[in-house]
Amino acid sequence: MIRANLHKDPDEVETEEEWAALYGQAIWLERWRNRNRAELIAALFSEKKH
């Protein structure tokens, strides 16, 4: 996830603290994308007319 979301090679991370911070950022970004995707799908298939 770190590599995919942040374009950083996790093998090059030097400390556990840096790895944990990058992992936290990657998780946040993944959740943000999934929430936006869910909202988009819900809007596309809702019965409300805009």
C-alpha positions as a Markdown table, in Angstrom:
| # | Residue | x | y | z |
|---|---|---|---|---|
| 1 | Met | 0.0 | 0.0 | 0.0 |
| 2 | Ile | 2.9 | 2.4 | 0.7 |
| 3 | Arg | 4.3 | 1.8 | -2.7 |
| 4 | Ala | 1.0 | 2.0 | -4.5 |
| 5 | Asn | -0.4 | 5.1 | -2.7 |
| 6 | Leu | 2.7 | 7.1 | -1.9 |
| 7 | His | 5.1 | 5.9 | -4.6 |
| 8 | Lys | 7.7 | 5.1 | -2.0 |
| 9 | Asp | 9.6 | 1.8 | -1.9 |
| 10 | Pro | 8.9 | 0.4 | 1.6 |
| 11 | Asp | 12.3 | -1.5 | 1.5 |
| 12 | Glu | 14.0 | 1.9 | 1.5 |
| 13 | Val | 12.3 | 3.2 | 4.7 |
| 14 | Glu | 15.0 | 3.5 | 7.3 |
| 15 | Thr | 13.1 | 3.6 | 10.6 |
| 16 | Glu | 10.0 | 1.9 | 12.1 |
| 17 | Glu | 8.6 | 5.3 | 12.9 |
| 18 | Glu | 8.9 | 6.4 | 9.3 |
| 19 | Trp | 7.3 | 3.2 | 8.1 |
| 20 | Ala | 4.4 | 3.6 | 10.6 |
| 21 | Ala | 3.9 | 7.2 | 9.5 |
| 22 | Leu | 3.9 | 6.2 | 5.8 |
| 23 | Tyr | 1.5 | 3.3 | 6.5 |
| 24 | Gly | -0.9 | 5.6 | 8.3 |
| 25 | Gln | -0.9 | 8.0 | 5.4 |
| 26 | Ala | -1.5 | 5.2 | 2.9 |
| 27 | Ile | -4.4 | 3.8 | 5.0 |
| 28 | Trp | -5.9 | 7.3 | 5.2 |
| 29 | Leu | -5.6 | 7.8 | 1.5 |
| 30 | Glu | -7.1 | 4.4 | 0.7 |
| 31 | Arg | -10.1 | 5.1 | 3.0 |
| 32 | Trp | -10.6 | 8.6 | 1.5 |
| 33 | Arg | -10.6 | 7.1 | -2.0 |
| 34 | Asn | -13.0 | 4.3 | -1.1 |
| 35 | Arg | -15.4 | 6.8 | 0.6 |
| 36 | Asn | -15.4 | 9.0 | -2.5 |
| 37 | Arg | -15.9 | 6.0 | -4.7 |
| 38 | Ala | -18.9 | 4.8 | -2.6 |
| 39 | Glu | -20.4 | 8.3 | -2.7 |
| 40 | Leu | -20.0 | 8.5 | -6.4 |
| 41 | Ile | -21.6 | 5.0 | -6.9 |
| 42 | Ala | -24.5 | 5.9 | -4.6 |
| 43 | Ala | -25.1 | 9.2 | -6.5 |
| 44 | Leu | -25.0 | 7.4 | -9.8 |
| 45 | Phe | -27.6 | 4.8 | -8.8 |
| 46 | Ser | -29.8 | 6.9 | -6.6 |
| 47 | Glu | -33.4 | 7.4 | -7.6 |
| 48 | Lys | -33.3 | 11.1 | -7.0 |
| 49 | Lys | -33.3 | 13.3 | -10.1 |
| 50 | His | -30.8 | 16.2 | -10.1 |
